[in-house]
Amino acid sequence: MKKIFIINGGQKFGHSGGRFNQTITNATVEFFKSKDGFEVKSTDINDEYDPALEVEKFVWADVVIYHTPIWWFQLPHGFKKYIDVVFTEGHDKGIYKSDGRSSKNPAINYGTGGMLHGTKYMVTTSWNAPKEAFTLPGEFFGETNVDNGPLFGFHRMNAFTGMTPLKSMHFHDIEKNADVVNDLKLYENHLTQLFLS
C-alpha cells in the first residue's frame, strides 16, 4: 500500500473562501480512495490540528501532496504557520535532525540534515495570474516559471527535510477565467501519469 498524505493549504480569508483548493483536495482524496493500493490521510489547515500528529503523518507518508493558492507571490499565512509549527515540532522527531553541518566544517553540507529521505512530494498551486505572465517576454514574471521563481523557497524547504519532488501542477487565471471542469480533467490525468503509469 502506498501511503498518501494530502494537505489543503487553501486558506479561508478575506474574499477567498478556499473553494478551488478544497475542490482539488477533494478530487485528490477521491482519486486515491477509488484506486487499489493506496492509503490516504489528509489535513485542512483551516481546522484545528495537533502538531505532533501532523509530524506523524509526514513520517508515515510515502508521498505528501500539498495544495495551495498563492497570495502576494507566497503561501497564505495560515499554511505558512502550519509549516512553521509542524516542521519545528518535527525537529529530531522524523522531519529533520539538524541543518546538516558539523562544527568542524560549518561552511559545507547545509540543508542535508533532513529525515524524510525516500519520501516524495507534489505541489499544486492556484493563481489569479494567467500562465502567460510566466511565459511571454516582457510579462510580469520575466519568463521565470512558478517552480524556479515564486516556489523556489518552497522546494528548498522540502529538500531540507530530505523529500524529493514529483512534477508540480499549477492552475492559472482562477479568479477571472476559471474552467474548473477542464482543470479537474487535466489534474486527474496528471495524477494518473504520476501514480498509475
Residue, then its C-alpha position, 0 to 999 in steps of 0.5 A: m500500500k502506498k501511503i498518501f498524505i494530502i494537505n489543503g493549504g487553501q486558506k479561508f480569508g478575506h474574499s477567498g473562501g478556499r473553494f478551488n483548493q478544497t475542490i482539488t483536495n477533494a478530487t485528490v482524496e477521491f482519486f486515491k480512495s477509488k484506486d487499489g493500493f493506496e492509503v490516504k490521510s489528509t489535513d485542512i489547515n483551516d481546522e484545528y490540528d495537533p502538531a505532533l500528529e501532523v509530524e506523524k503523518f509526514v513520517w508515515a507518508d510515502v508521498v505528501i501532496y500539498h495544495t495551495p493558492i498563492w497570495w502576494f507571490q507566497l503561501p497564505h499565512g495560515f499554511k505558512k504557520y502550519i509549516d512553521v509549527v509542524f516542521t519545528e515540532g518535527h525537529d529530531k522527531g522524523i522531519y529533520k535532525s539538524d541543518g546538516r553541518s558539523s562544527k568542524n566544517p560549518a561552511i559545507n553540507y547545509g540543508t542535508g540534515g533532513m529525515l524524510h529521505g525516500t519520501k516524495y512530494m507534489v505541489t499544486t498551486s492556484w493563481n489569479a495570474p494567467k500562465e502567460a505572465f510566466t511565459l511571454p517576454g516582457e510579462f510580469f514574471g520575466e519568463t521565470n516559471v512558478d517552480n524556479g521563481p515564486l516556489f523556489g523557497f518552497h522546494r528548498m524547504n522540502a529538500f531540507t527535510g530530505m523529500t524529493p519532488l514529483k512534477s508540480m501542477h499549477f492552475h492559472d487565471i482562477e479568479k477571472n477565467a476559471d474552467v474548473v471542469n477542464d482543470l479537474k480533467l487535466y489534474e486527474n490525468h496528471l495524477t494518473q501519469l504520476f501514480l498509475s503509469 
